[in-house]
Amino acid sequence: MPSLAPVALFTYNRPWHVKQTVESLQRDVLAAQSELTIFSDAAKNSEAAENVGMVRQYIKSITGFKSLNIIERKENWGSARSLTDGITEVIKKHGRIIVIEDDFVFSTAFLTFMNNALDYYRGRPKIWHISGYNYPMQLDTEQDAFFWRLMVCSGWATWADRWSQYESDADKILSAFGHKDIYRFNMDGYEKFTGQILDNRNGKLNTWAVFWYATIFRNSGLCLNPVHTYCNNIGDDGSGEHDANRGPVDQRTMRELNTRKNILFPVKEVEADWAVEGFGRYSKPADQNRLFGIRRFLRGQFYGA
């Protein structure tokens, strides 16, 4: 692995969270060989200013990486603009990128998995996205990783030629979707991702990830996921962009992280049906599984899925 992908970390006003994120990454066996760029968004109001200041004070003390580059926004850009602009800036220079946010902790093998996958699939244009996270789904498989349509943006990576096609025009995306596309984009009716696009168009949301997913989906791309997650979410404590920092999460909710470095990547570029089915079981309560199973069957009959 002669050259490692740069890591871009996006932060705002959660000093405790960003410290946990960075410390976990420092323990990664490839940290010392990895370039780290940190984007720090400015406070949008006086209530956020103190925590933003604490974040900026901390990130200036970070060591343990090949290089550290800090970009402090002078105005509040919000997560969508900050991420998309920062990703574009880094990826234009390096050709690929590993993207993390300040609400995850990572396995000591996270960077190995991400870099190996970036190298392995670099010349395979059907593969658009590498994720280090997987949902706590019950998957009955001996495989290490799998492909599916869903983009998971919790510790992820991509290449410049794929990211250059990122599209955030809601009308342009939706106009290209037929009924069958909408059904599949919403993970066979288990989610409401098209609703997120509509909410962005109507000004109720200002997000970026659903548009990256839509870009991949429109291009018939596939996303790689590990079966066992390489990172854990520590942000489900109400401390998001619109809330104050609230401190530690319940450690009992954390899953054992994958530390395997030598895994077998899937070769055949097809979606794993069993992963989609596992997502359906995970997404809906047990008493709704039968109802959604019937809906999926009827939609498949009607749309020819």
Secondary structure as the mmCIF struct_conf table of DSSP 4:
data_model
#
loop_
_struct_conf.conf_type_id
_struct_conf.id
_struct_conf.beg_label_comp_id
_struct_conf.beg_label_asym_id
_struct_conf.beg_label_seq_id
_struct_conf.end_label_comp_id
_struct_conf.end_label_asym_id
_struct_conf.end_label_seq_id
BEND BEND1 SER A 3 SER A 3
HELX_LH_PP_P HELX_LH_PP_P1 LEU A 4 PRO A 6
STRN STRN1 VAL A 7 THR A 11
BEND BEND2 ASN A 13 ASN A 13
HELX_RH_AL_P HELX_RH_AL_P1 PRO A 15 GLN A 26
TURN_TY1_P TURN_TY1_P1 ARG A 27 ARG A 27
BEND BEND3 ASP A 28 ASP A 28
TURN_TY1_P TURN_TY1_P2 VAL A 29 LEU A 30
HELX_RH_3T_P HELX_RH_3T_P1 ALA A 31 GLN A 33
BEND BEND4 SER A 34 SER A 34
STRN STRN2 GLU A 35 SER A 40
HELX_LH_PP_P HELX_LH_PP_P2 ASP A 41 ALA A 43
BEND BEND5 LYS A 44 ASN A 45
HELX_RH_AL_P HELX_RH_AL_P2 SER A 46 ILE A 59
TURN_TY1_P TURN_TY1_P3 LYS A 60 SER A 61
BEND BEND6 GLY A 64 LYS A 66
STRN STRN3 SER A 67 GLU A 72
BEND BEND7 LYS A 74 GLU A 75
HELX_RH_AL_P HELX_RH_AL_P3 GLY A 78 HIS A 94
BEND BEND8 GLY A 95 GLY A 95
STRN STRN4 ARG A 96 GLU A 101
TURN_TY1_P TURN_TY1_P4 ASP A 102 ASP A 103
STRN STRN5 PHE A 104 PHE A 106
TURN_TY1_P TURN_TY1_P5 THR A 108 ALA A 109
HELX_RH_AL_P HELX_RH_AL_P4 PHE A 110 TYR A 121
TURN_TY1_P TURN_TY1_P6 ARG A 122 GLY A 123
TURN_TY1_P TURN_TY1_P7 PRO A 125 LYS A 126
STRN STRN6 ILE A 127 SER A 131
BEND BEND9 GLY A 132 GLY A 132
BEND BEND10 PRO A 136 PRO A 136
BEND BEND11 ASP A 144 ASP A 144
STRN STRN7 ALA A 145 TRP A 148
BEND BEND12 ARG A 149 ARG A 149
BEND BEND13 SER A 154 GLY A 155
STRN STRN8 TRP A 156 TRP A 159
HELX_RH_AL_P HELX_RH_AL_P5 ALA A 160 TRP A 163
TURN_TY1_P TURN_TY1_P8 SER A 164 GLN A 165
HELX_RH_AL_P HELX_RH_AL_P6 ALA A 170 SER A 175
TURN_TY1_P TURN_TY1_P9 ALA A 176 ALA A 176
HELX_RH_AL_P HELX_RH_AL_P7 HIS A 179 PHE A 185
TURN_TY1_P TURN_TY1_P10 ASN A 186 TYR A 190
HELX_RH_AL_P HELX_RH_AL_P8 PHE A 193 ARG A 201
TURN_TY1_P TURN_TY1_P11 ASN A 202 GLY A 203
BEND BEND14 LYS A 204 LYS A 204
BEND BEND15 TRP A 208 TRP A 208
HELX_RH_AL_P HELX_RH_AL_P9 ALA A 209 ARG A 218
TURN_TY1_P TURN_TY1_P12 ASN A 219 SER A 220
STRN STRN9 LEU A 222 PRO A 226
BEND BEND16 VAL A 227 HIS A 228
BEND BEND17 TYR A 230 TYR A 230
STRN STRN10 CYS A 231 ASN A 233
TURN_TY1_P TURN_TY1_P13 ASP A 236 GLY A 238
BEND BEND18 GLY A 240 GLY A 240
TURN_TY1_P TURN_TY1_P14 GLU A 241 HIS A 242
BEND BEND19 ASP A 243 ASP A 243
HELX_RH_3T_P HELX_RH_3T_P2 GLN A 251 THR A 253
HELX_LH_PP_P HELX_LH_PP_P3 MET A 254 ASN A 258
BEND BEND20 LYS A 261 ASN A 262
HELX_LH_PP_P HELX_LH_PP_P4 LEU A 264 PRO A 266
BEND BEND21 LYS A 268 LYS A 268
HELX_RH_AL_P HELX_RH_AL_P10 ASP A 273 SER A 283
BEND BEND22 LYS A 284 LYS A 284
HELX_RH_3T_P HELX_RH_3T_P3 ALA A 286 GLN A 288
HELX_RH_AL_P HELX_RH_AL_P11 ASN A 289 TYR A 303
TURN_TY1_P TURN_TY1_P15 GLY A 304 GLY A 304
#
